Amino acid sequence: MSVDLNTVRRIARLARIAVNDAETPHLQDEINAILKFVEALDAVDVEGVEPMTSVIPMQLPMREDVVADGNIAPLVLANAPLTEDGFFVVPKVIE
Amino acid sequence: MTDLTSLTLAEARDHLKHRAISSVEITRAHLEAIERSGGLNTFVAITADKALQMAEASDARLARKEAGPLEGLPIGVKDLYATEGIHTQACSHILDGFKPGYESTVTANLWRDGAVMLGKLNMDEFAMGSSNETSYYGPVASPWLPPNWSRDRGRAAALSSDKRGLLTPGGSSGGSASAVAAHLCLAATASDTGGSIRQPAAFTGLVGVKPTYGRCSRYGMVAFASSLDQAGPLARTVRDAAIMLRSMAGPDAKDSTCSPAPVPDYEAAVGRSVKGMKIGVPKEYRLEGMSSEIDALWARGAKWLRAAGASVVDVSLPHTPYALPAYYIVAPAEASSNLARYDGVRYGLREPGADITELYEKTRAKGFGTEVRRRLMIGTYVLSAGYYDAYYVRAQKIRTLIKRDFERVFADGVDAILTPATPSAAFGIGEKGSDNPVEMYLNDVFTVTVNMAGLPGLVAPAGLSSDGLPLGLQLIGRPFDEETLFALGETIEQSAGRMTLPEPWWA
């Protein structure tokens, strides 16, 4: 399988990464080189094989359903590029 | 004592315990060595004041005979571990200025046991790379000079910004490997998603351990591929690596994939007899066109283990050739999900945009480097509608088959598996991967299977190439049987003889 230029633009959009027209052909080549590399997997018979979900079998630990932390708003906001009155600030999203 | 940086971690620990040296002395010696090592570009943040404060506190505890297992020992921390109030960026531009308000469990365990932090170590951006060339902070040079290079030539190249011609220390834990090999710290934390501890260990003549998945907590480690990532140490001896891992590992309620099993005394396994152990040599690791030098090294390793009383048998792991292609679906897929959090809103870099989508797109385009962008796009593609089953689910099925291969071999009574660590010795900075990214990916061909199966792997230095560069051998163990690897690793270390590092040409 290989991707065309439109698909490259669509993937970039889905990944929320801005790409310009000058770099898309190069990206296309690189993505296709990787897709060609993974084509080897088509040769494997995976009929009836369970996909891996947990590499080491273990029981999911349970804990009491209680508040474990919180009330640390200043700490949560400490690294934000833009804040106001205890909130993250973003461009207007609702007209 | 002439040079405190020449001690191993175990030797330094013993000297500190007997008060023959102080933590402040050995910490200062390392800080001075770091100051002189700028050309290697190993440290992205030096925490000298904090280091000296921690050392003074350690000396006080040593005086009161309240010393922890790592009391007063100066170490380095890969930039991927969250360290409270201190530079933590996984060497990415997108995390500019990020100083976490919390501490990773692995580093917290180290400080609990008395270790002293010297600073944060360079790495490939978000641990995506095999040469430390994808770091936003520039490439790291290995302390090993290229064949036939003079000290002066090395120093001149180290002062140039691209360091072209010098050798890479491997990656992604390149800063950790180079710093430990150059005696800038006694040991360092590293992390391994496809080989990022073990390949740098092989390239720089060190011991590197990727423990069983779940042995160390991933809490506070910047996530790359959550089902593959594991913390581990880089050290100059097998014993030092065992001491480090014992402190790093352990149960953690903050990571639900972290094993509740108690941590054994790994150091006690160092020096344990390997007599009667059964070692598997997998035929699928003998690659077409593999250098005869690597083949000979592998055979020599098997001979050493036989001489120590182990038996060596041929085994088969038939799905080995599919591990690397399957990894390049699973790892980017998980990365594309994990790295969705870097949006320019909550931390790090922010590029203004007319609307929220443009803000995301511009921030991520500017903040992520080429390799990271490439992997995020691959990951996004293989998870997108219509391709999920064909790529991601298929790769996870193949992962099941890879793990079954290992289970079959271990069920046949094999205690550990011996393989080469890398297909070659270290290559030069700027030498690989510029035309086709897959060229760089092939570095991990022997190590990536271990992550895919969640098993422990140890690389020990096993000799020098004809060019005089370090080569390593890898041991793969049963889940949670790191002890066997430490015992076997020490046998290889002892048989190969200690590697002598070149004089500090960079200083």
Chai-1 contact restraints between the chains, C-beta under 6 A:
chainA,res_idxA,chainB,res_idxB,connection_type,confidence,min_distance_angstrom,max_distance_angstrom,comment,restraint_id
A,I11,B,M377,contact,1.0,0.0,6.0,A-B,restraint_1
A,I11,B,T380,contact,1.0,0.0,6.0,A-B,restraint_2
A,I11,B,Y381,contact,1.0,0.0,6.0,A-B,restraint_3
A,L14,B,T380,contact,1.0,0.0,6.0,A-B,restraint_4
A,A15,B,L376,contact,1.0,0.0,6.0,A-B,restraint_5
A,A15,B,M377,contact,1.0,0.0,6.0,A-B,restraint_6
A,A15,B,T380,contact,1.0,0.0,6.0,A-B,restraint_7
A,R16,B,Y360,contact,1.0,0.0,6.0,A-B,restraint_8
A,R16,B,E361,contact,1.0,0.0,6.0,A-B,restraint_9
A,R16,B,R364,contact,1.0,0.0,6.0,A-B,restraint_10
A,I17,B,R364,contact,1.0,0.0,6.0,A-B,restraint_11
A,I17,B,A365,contact,1.0,0.0,6.0,A-B,restraint_12
A,I17,B,R373,contact,1.0,0.0,6.0,A-B,restraint_13
A,A18,B,E361,contact,1.0,0.0,6.0,A-B,restraint_14
A,A18,B,K362,contact,1.0,0.0,6.0,A-B,restraint_15
A,A18,B,A365,contact,1.0,0.0,6.0,A-B,restraint_16
A,E30,B,R374,contact,1.0,0.0,6.0,A-B,restraint_17
A,E30,B,P437,contact,1.0,0.0,6.0,A-B,restraint_18
A,A33,B,N436,contact,1.0,0.0,6.0,A-B,restraint_19
A,A33,B,V438,contact,1.0,0.0,6.0,A-B,restraint_20
A,I34,B,I378,contact,1.0,0.0,6.0,A-B,restraint_21
A,F37,B,P325,contact,1.0,0.0,6.0,A-B,restraint_22
A,F37,B,V438,contact,1.0,0.0,6.0,A-B,restraint_23
A,V38,B,P325,contact,1.0,0.0,6.0,A-B,restraint_24
A,V38,B,Y328,contact,1.0,0.0,6.0,A-B,restraint_25
A,V38,B,I329,contact,1.0,0.0,6.0,A-B,restraint_26
A,A40,B,P325,contact,1.0,0.0,6.0,A-B,restraint_27
A,L41,B,Y322,contact,1.0,0.0,6.0,A-B,restraint_28
A,L41,B,P325,contact,1.0,0.0,6.0,A-B,restraint_29
A,V44,B,Y322,contact,1.0,0.0,6.0,A-B,restraint_30
A,V44,B,I398,contact,1.0,0.0,6.0,A-B,restraint_31
A,V46,B,K397,contact,1.0,0.0,6.0,A-B,restraint_32
A,V49,B,K397,contact,1.0,0.0,6.0,A-B,restraint_33
A,V49,B,T400,contact,1.0,0.0,6.0,A-B,restraint_34
A,E50,B,T400,contact,1.0,0.0,6.0,A-B,restraint_35
A,P51,B,V393,contact,1.0,0.0,6.0,A-B,restraint_36
A,P51,B,Q396,contact,1.0,0.0,6.0,A-B,restraint_37
A,P51,B,K397,contact,1.0,0.0,6.0,A-B,restraint_38
A,M52,B,Q396,contact,1.0,0.0,6.0,A-B,restraint_39
A,M52,B,R399,contact,1.0,0.0,6.0,A-B,restraint_40
A,M52,B,T400,contact,1.0,0.0,6.0,A-B,restraint_41
A,V55,B,Y213,contact,1.0,0.0,6.0,A-B,restraint_42
A,V55,B,G454,contact,1.0,0.0,6.0,A-B,restraint_43
A,I56,B,Y213,contact,1.0,0.0,6.0,A-B,restraint_44
A,I56,B,G214,contact,1.0,0.0,6.0,A-B,restraint_45
A,I56,B,G454,contact,1.0,0.0,6.0,A-B,restraint_46
A,I56,B,P479,contact,1.0,0.0,6.0,A-B,restraint_47
A,L60,B,S256,contact,1.0,0.0,6.0,A-B,restraint_48
A,P61,B,S256,contact,1.0,0.0,6.0,A-B,restraint_49
A,L75,B,G101,contact,1.0,0.0,6.0,A-B,restraint_50
A,A78,B,G101,contact,1.0,0.0,6.0,A-B,restraint_51
A,N79,B,F98,contact,1.0,0.0,6.0,A-B,restraint_52
A,N79,B,Y347,contact,1.0,0.0,6.0,A-B,restraint_53
A,A80,B,R346,contact,1.0,0.0,6.0,A-B,restraint_54
A,P81,B,R350,contact,1.0,0.0,6.0,A-B,restraint_55
A,F88,B,V345,contact,1.0,0.0,6.0,A-B,restraint_56
A,V90,B,V345,contact,1.0,0.0,6.0,A-B,restraint_57
A,V90,B,I356,contact,1.0,0.0,6.0,A-B,restraint_58
A,P91,B,D355,contact,1.0,0.0,6.0,A-B,restraint_59
A,P91,B,I356,contact,1.0,0.0,6.0,A-B,restraint_60
A,P91,B,L359,contact,1.0,0.0,6.0,A-B,restraint_61
A,V93,B,I356,contact,1.0,0.0,6.0,A-B,restraint_62
